[in-house]
Structures are given as structure tokens and as C-alpha cells.
Amino acid sequence: MKLEFAPLNIPLARRLQTAAVFQWVLSFLLLTEVCFGIMVMLIICNYWFLYIPYLTWLYFDWQTPEQGGRKSNWVRSWTVWRHFKDYFPIHLIKTQDLDLGHNYIFGFHPHGILVPGAFGNFCTNYSDFKKLFPGFTSYLHVTSCWLPTPFFREYLMSFGMVSVSKKSVSHVLSKSDGGNISVIVLGGARESLEAQPEKCALYIRQRKGFIKMALTHGAHLVPVFSFGENELYKQINNPEGSWLRTVQEIVLKLMGFPLPLFYARGLFQYSFGLMPYRKPIHTVVGRPIPVRQTLHPTPEQMEELLQTYMEELRKLFDEHKAKYGIPENKTLVFK
């Protein structure tokens, strides 16, 4: 493989952007293991005056990720996140105003590999979220397997990340006077195995948990499509039925997360590595779907609302795809 090295005269601003994204990628790939390792070393070295107070506090704080988390405006305002946003860059686009008197579920699509569009728009103070949706508070729901990790859980919650469990979503949507937004990446870990440039496959037909939550709480549904999310990485070819996909499916069932074999560019060269490509991300927030509260929704009601949601999501995609580099003949595939 011929390596294409980055030139030496790159402006400082671009170098800072690259460094910001590099530390972000490493944090989500390695920080879980590092935090577990720190805790193990504290125990092995018998630093009881450090790990016993923390584990005691952790015992009493265990439910916090399911009770709205613990957001830190200081962490969300770190300058590194401005450089992170500018690397791609990341944009948030609103198509319609929201009523502050309601709670909402933002269904975020597609999952992609590491979902930087969801992080940049809803977990930092450098997006246009507050300007476009004044008065609203967003919560990004993430897989629950990350949140038991010592120390790492504190880092995640400081951005406004909370568990994707039923209890956590219910807590956010239970605000009586409205103004809360649950952001859920609906395709989940399985959809990351489909993340390829120009692919538009979404796992949603069996994802009815968010539909039930919307009906139970009367939360309005809003489809969100993040154009450019699948263009950030390439994957080793893994079609359904291949031995590689079979192994990945087994790992997903056993561990709760997949092992997508992805690659893009490197830190100092453009040929191979784990750094995402510099591709613009345009996260488009669609029209809200009004939902009447139904405490005990029937399967028929859930299916009807899911079909309505998929129709609105397809309309959103078709209306904006040409503006953001998607060929006119491309259409969404719901699995």
C-alpha cells in the first residue's frame, strides 16, 4: 500500500481539529479498558483510601444514568469540542419549530460507526442546538453496557449521555411541563455493521420500544437523518451470510456490541487508519409526528405509528438527499 502523507504546512487550526477528533476516537475505543485497568490497579496496589470511597459512592449513585444523568456545562464547553465540530464540520438543520410544552423523541439515523453527528450536535455546547431549539434539554441515550464502567460513566454523563433503558427514557419523557428531548440512535449496534458509504439500510422494523415509549408518555416523534454519517469510514466487506458477518452477529449476541472492521485515514497520512474522513455531516431534524398518550397501547396501534414514522423518515430523506450528496436513485431500505 502506498502511503499518502499529510503535508507539513497544514494550518494550526486543522491540526487542532485532527487532534480533537483523534482523542475522541481513542476515548470511545480504549477509555473503557483504561478505566477498568485503573480500578484493578488501585485494588491490586491496595490504595483502599481511593477505591473504597469511590466504590461506596458508586453504590449509592448507581441509578443516576437512569435518572437523567449528571450533565456538566463545563465539560460540554471545553474548547476541544469546537475543534471536534469543525473537523468534519458538523451542522444541525431544523425544518420546523417544536412546541416547548411537549416532550419529544428524536429518532437518530443512521448509526454509522461512532455516531459523531449525535455527539457533536447533542453533547457539546458548540452546536446550534440551543439556538434552534431554545428552552429544550436534550439527552443522548447510549448502550447501557458503557455506563457501569468506573470513572468512564462519569465522563459520559458529563456530556448529557444517559442509559437507553426503558426506565431512563421514561424518566426523561415524564417531565410534566415538557421541554425534554430523548435522542435515540434507533438502529443500535447492529446497524453499525451496515455502515458503508452510500448505503442507506436502517434497522427499524423490529425497533418498537421507542414507539411504545412515545405512546405511553404522549411524546411526539421526530425523525432525524444525519447525512454524511456513513461516509466517515469504510468497512471490510461483510455481506449477510458471510463468515465474517456470522462471527460479528455471534459477538453481538454474546457481548451486546459488534466488532465492525472499519478503517479510514491515519493521523499523519491519508491512506489507512482509524481517523474518520473529513466529510461534512448535516443532521436534519424533521417534522414532529403528534402522538396522543395511550397508557396501554395495542400492537396494532404501535404498528400503525411505526409505519407513520417510517413514512415521515423516508420523506425527510428524499427531500434533502440531493442537497447533501446522495444520488437521486438512492432510497432508504428498512430492515
C-alpha positions as CSV (number, residue, x, y, z in Angstrom):
1,M,0.0,0.0,0.0
2,K,1.3,3.4,-1.0
3,L,1.0,5.9,1.9
4,E,-0.1,9.4,1.1
5,F,1.4,11.5,3.9
6,A,-0.1,14.8,5.1
7,P,1.9,17.9,4.1
8,L,4.0,19.7,6.7
9,N,2.5,23.1,6.1
10,I,-1.0,22.3,7.4
11,P,-2.6,25.3,9.2
12,L,-2.6,25.1,13.0
13,A,-6.4,25.1,13.1
14,R,-6.6,21.9,11.1
15,R,-4.0,20.3,13.3
16,L,-6.0,21.1,16.3
17,Q,-9.2,19.7,14.7
18,T,-7.4,16.5,13.9
19,A,-6.0,16.2,17.5
20,A,-9.5,16.8,18.9
21,V,-11.1,14.0,16.8
22,F,-8.1,11.7,17.5
23,Q,-8.6,11.9,21.3
24,W,-12.3,11.4,20.9
25,V,-11.9,8.3,18.8
26,L,-9.4,6.9,21.3
27,S,-11.6,7.7,24.2
28,F,-14.5,5.6,22.8
29,L,-12.3,2.8,21.7
30,L,-9.9,2.5,24.6
31,L,-11.1,4.5,27.6
32,T,-13.4,1.8,28.9
33,E,-10.5,-0.7,29.2
34,V,-8.2,2.0,30.7
35,C,-10.7,2.9,33.4
36,F,-11.2,-0.7,34.3
37,G,-7.5,-1.1,34.4
38,I,-7.1,1.8,36.7
39,M,-9.6,0.4,39.1
40,V,-8.0,-3.0,39.1
41,M,-4.6,-1.4,39.7
42,L,-6.0,0.6,42.7
43,I,-7.3,-2.7,44.2
44,I,-4.1,-4.7,43.5
45,C,-1.9,-2.0,45.0
46,N,-4.3,-1.7,47.9
47,Y,-5.0,2.0,47.5
48,W,-8.0,1.5,49.7
49,F,-8.3,5.2,50.6
50,L,-9.1,5.8,46.9
51,Y,-11.1,2.9,45.7
52,I,-13.2,2.2,48.8
53,P,-14.7,5.8,48.9
54,Y,-15.3,5.6,45.1
55,L,-17.0,2.2,45.2
56,T,-19.1,3.3,48.1
57,W,-20.2,6.4,46.3
58,L,-20.8,4.3,43.1
59,Y,-23.1,2.0,45.1
60,F,-25.3,4.9,46.1
61,D,-25.0,6.6,42.7
62,W,-25.7,3.5,40.6
63,Q,-29.1,4.6,39.3
64,T,-28.1,8.1,38.2
65,P,-27.7,7.1,34.5
66,E,-31.4,6.1,34.5
67,Q,-32.5,9.2,36.4
68,G,-31.4,12.0,34.0
69,G,-27.6,11.6,34.5
70,R,-25.3,14.5,35.6
71,K,-24.6,17.0,32.9
72,S,-21.7,19.3,33.1
73,N,-21.7,22.6,31.1
74,W,-18.1,23.0,31.9
75,V,-17.1,19.7,30.2
76,R,-19.5,20.4,27.3
77,S,-17.9,23.8,26.8
78,W,-14.3,22.6,26.5
79,T,-12.6,24.2,23.5
80,V,-11.6,20.8,22.2
81,W,-15.3,20.2,21.2
82,R,-15.3,23.3,19.0
83,H,-12.3,21.9,17.1
84,F,-14.0,18.5,17.0
85,K,-17.1,20.0,15.4
86,D,-15.1,22.0,12.8
87,Y,-13.1,18.9,11.7
88,F,-15.9,17.4,9.6
89,P,-17.7,20.0,10.0
90,I,-20.9,19.1,11.8
91,H,-24.1,21.1,11.1
92,L,-27.6,20.9,12.6
93,I,-30.6,21.8,10.4
94,K,-34.1,22.4,11.7
95,T,-37.1,22.0,9.4
96,Q,-39.9,23.0,11.8
97,D,-40.3,24.6,15.2
98,L,-41.2,22.5,18.2
99,D,-43.7,23.2,21.0
100,L,-41.9,23.7,24.3
101,G,-44.9,22.3,26.1
102,H,-44.3,18.8,24.8
103,N,-41.6,16.2,25.3
104,Y,-40.1,14.6,22.1
105,I,-38.2,11.5,21.0
106,F,-35.6,12.3,18.3
107,G,-35.1,9.1,16.3
108,F,-31.5,9.5,15.0
109,H,-30.4,7.7,11.8
110,P,-28.2,6.2,10.7
111,H,-26.0,4.7,13.4
112,G,-22.8,4.8,11.3
113,I,-19.6,3.6,13.2
114,L,-19.1,6.0,16.1
115,V,-22.0,8.5,15.6
116,P,-20.0,11.8,15.8
117,G,-23.1,13.7,14.5
118,A,-25.1,12.8,17.5
119,F,-22.3,13.6,19.9
120,G,-21.3,16.9,18.2
121,N,-24.9,18.1,18.0
122,F,-26.4,17.0,21.3
123,C,-23.5,16.5,23.7
124,T,-21.5,19.7,23.3
125,N,-22.2,23.4,23.6
126,Y,-20.7,24.2,20.2
127,S,-23.6,23.1,18.1
128,D,-26.6,25.2,17.1
129,F,-29.0,23.2,19.3
130,K,-29.7,25.9,21.9
131,K,-30.2,28.5,19.1
132,L,-32.5,26.3,17.0
133,F,-34.4,24.7,20.0
134,P,-34.4,27.3,22.8
135,G,-35.6,26.1,26.1
136,F,-35.2,22.4,25.3
137,T,-32.9,20.0,27.1
138,S,-31.5,17.0,25.1
139,Y,-30.4,13.6,26.4
140,L,-28.4,11.2,24.3
141,H,-29.3,7.7,25.2
142,V,-26.4,5.2,24.8
143,T,-26.0,1.5,25.3
144,S,-26.2,0.5,28.9
145,C,-23.0,-1.6,28.8
146,W,-20.8,1.5,28.9
147,L,-22.4,3.0,32.0
148,P,-21.3,0.6,34.7
149,T,-17.6,1.3,33.9
150,P,-15.9,3.0,36.8
151,F,-14.8,6.6,36.0
152,F,-15.9,6.3,32.4
153,R,-19.6,6.6,33.4
154,E,-18.8,10.0,35.0
155,Y,-17.2,11.2,31.8
156,L,-20.2,10.1,29.6
157,M,-22.8,11.6,31.9
158,S,-21.0,14.9,31.9
159,F,-21.9,15.3,28.2
160,G,-25.6,14.5,28.9
161,M,-25.5,10.8,28.0
162,V,-27.8,8.5,29.8
163,S,-28.9,4.9,29.6
164,V,-31.1,3.7,26.7
165,S,-33.1,1.5,29.1
166,K,-36.9,1.8,29.4
167,K,-36.6,3.3,32.9
168,S,-34.2,6.0,31.6
169,V,-36.3,7.0,28.6
170,S,-39.4,7.1,30.9
171,H,-37.6,9.4,33.3
172,V,-36.7,11.9,30.6
173,L,-40.2,11.8,29.0
174,S,-42.0,12.1,32.3
175,K,-41.4,15.8,32.7
176,S,-44.9,17.2,33.2
177,D,-44.4,20.6,31.6
178,G,-42.4,19.4,28.5
179,G,-39.2,20.6,27.1
180,N,-37.2,17.4,27.2
181,I,-35.8,15.6,24.2
182,S,-34.7,11.9,24.2
183,V,-32.2,11.4,21.4
184,I,-32.1,7.7,20.5
185,V,-29.9,6.1,17.8
186,L,-32.6,3.6,16.8
187,G,-30.5,1.3,14.6
188,G,-28.4,0.3,17.5
189,A,-25.2,-1.6,17.4
190,R,-26.5,-4.0,14.7
191,E,-26.9,-1.2,12.2
192,S,-23.2,-0.2,12.5
193,L,-22.4,-3.4,10.6
194,E,-24.3,-1.9,7.6
195,A,-22.4,1.4,7.8
196,Q,-20.8,1.8,4.4
197,P,-20.5,4.9,2.1
198,E,-23.7,5.4,0.1
199,K,-25.5,2.6,1.9
200,C,-29.0,3.5,3.3
201,A,-30.0,0.4,5.2
202,L,-31.7,1.1,8.5
203,Y,-32.7,-1.5,11.2
204,I,-36.0,-0.2,12.4
205,R,-38.9,-2.6,11.7
206,Q,-38.3,-4.6,14.9
207,R,-37.4,-1.5,17.0
208,K,-40.8,-0.8,18.6
209,G,-39.6,0.1,22.1
210,F,-39.4,3.8,21.2
211,I,-42.9,3.6,19.7
212,K,-44.3,2.2,22.9
213,M,-42.5,4.9,24.9
214,A,-43.9,7.6,22.7
215,L,-47.4,6.3,23.1
216,T,-47.2,5.7,26.8
217,H,-45.9,9.2,27.6
218,G,-47.6,11.1,24.7
219,A,-44.1,12.2,23.5
220,H,-44.1,13.4,19.9
221,L,-41.8,11.6,17.5
222,V,-39.3,13.4,15.3
223,P,-37.3,11.7,12.6
224,V,-33.7,12.9,12.3
225,F,-31.4,11.9,9.5
226,S,-27.7,12.7,9.7
227,F,-26.3,12.9,6.1
228,G,-22.7,12.0,5.9
229,E,-22.6,9.7,8.9
230,N,-22.0,6.6,6.8
231,E,-19.3,8.3,4.7
232,L,-16.8,8.7,7.5
233,Y,-15.5,5.2,7.4
234,K,-15.2,2.2,5.1
235,Q,-15.7,-1.4,6.3
236,I,-14.2,-4.7,5.2
237,N,-16.8,-6.3,3.1
238,N,-19.2,-8.3,5.3
239,P,-22.4,-9.2,3.4
240,E,-25.1,-11.1,5.2
241,G,-24.4,-14.8,5.2
242,S,-20.6,-14.4,5.0
243,W,-18.4,-16.0,7.7
244,L,-17.3,-12.6,8.9
245,R,-20.9,-11.3,9.4
246,T,-21.7,-14.6,11.2
247,V,-18.9,-14.1,13.6
248,Q,-19.9,-10.4,14.1
249,E,-23.5,-11.5,14.8
250,I,-22.4,-14.0,17.4
251,V,-20.2,-11.4,19.1
252,L,-23.1,-9.0,19.1
253,K,-25.4,-11.6,20.8
254,L,-22.8,-12.6,23.4
255,M,-21.3,-9.2,24.2
256,G,-24.0,-6.7,23.3
257,F,-21.8,-4.8,20.9
258,P,-20.5,-5.7,17.4
259,L,-17.0,-5.7,16.0
260,P,-17.2,-3.7,12.7
261,L,-13.8,-3.9,10.9
262,F,-13.6,-0.3,9.8
263,Y,-10.9,2.0,8.6
264,A,-10.4,5.4,7.1
265,R,-7.3,7.7,7.3
266,G,-4.4,8.0,9.8
267,L,-3.2,10.8,12.0
268,F,-0.3,11.8,9.7
269,Q,-1.3,10.1,6.5
270,Y,-4.4,9.7,4.4
271,S,-4.2,6.1,3.3
272,F,-5.2,4.0,6.3
273,G,-6.1,4.3,10.0
274,L,-8.9,4.9,12.5
275,M,-9.4,8.6,12.0
276,P,-12.6,9.4,10.2
277,Y,-12.5,11.1,6.8
278,R,-13.1,14.9,6.7
279,K,-16.6,14.6,5.4
280,P,-19.4,17.2,6.3
281,I,-22.2,15.9,8.5
282,H,-25.6,17.5,8.1
283,T,-28.0,16.4,10.8
284,V,-31.5,17.3,9.6
285,V,-34.3,17.4,12.2
286,G,-37.6,16.6,10.5
287,R,-41.3,17.4,11.2
288,P,-42.7,16.2,14.5
289,I,-45.4,13.5,14.5
290,P,-48.1,14.2,17.1
291,V,-48.7,11.3,19.4
292,R,-51.7,11.0,21.7
293,Q,-50.9,9.5,25.1
294,T,-52.1,5.9,25.3
295,L,-51.1,4.2,28.6
296,H,-51.6,0.7,27.3
297,P,-51.0,0.7,23.5
298,T,-52.1,-2.3,21.5
299,P,-49.8,-4.0,18.9
300,E,-51.9,-2.6,16.2
301,Q,-51.5,1.0,17.5
302,M,-47.8,0.5,17.7
303,E,-47.5,-0.9,14.2
304,E,-49.6,2.0,12.8
305,L,-47.4,4.6,14.5
306,L,-44.2,2.8,13.3
307,Q,-45.5,2.9,9.7
308,T,-46.2,6.6,10.0
309,Y,-42.8,7.2,11.4
310,M,-41.1,5.3,8.6
311,E,-43.1,7.3,6.0
312,E,-42.0,10.6,7.6
313,L,-38.4,9.4,7.8
314,R,-38.4,8.4,4.1
315,K,-39.9,11.8,3.2
316,L,-37.2,13.6,5.1
317,F,-34.5,11.6,3.4
318,D,-36.0,12.1,-0.1
319,E,-36.5,15.9,0.4
320,H,-32.9,16.5,1.5
321,K,-30.7,13.8,-0.1
322,A,-29.8,15.8,-3.2
323,K,-28.6,18.7,-1.2
324,Y,-26.2,16.6,0.7
325,G,-24.6,14.4,-2.0
326,I,-26.9,11.4,-2.1
327,P,-27.8,10.3,-5.6
328,E,-31.4,10.7,-6.6
329,N,-31.8,7.0,-7.3
330,K,-30.8,6.1,-3.7
331,T,-33.7,5.2,-1.3
332,L,-33.9,4.1,2.3
333,V,-34.1,0.3,3.0
334,F,-35.9,-0.6,6.2
335,K,-34.9,-3.9,7.7
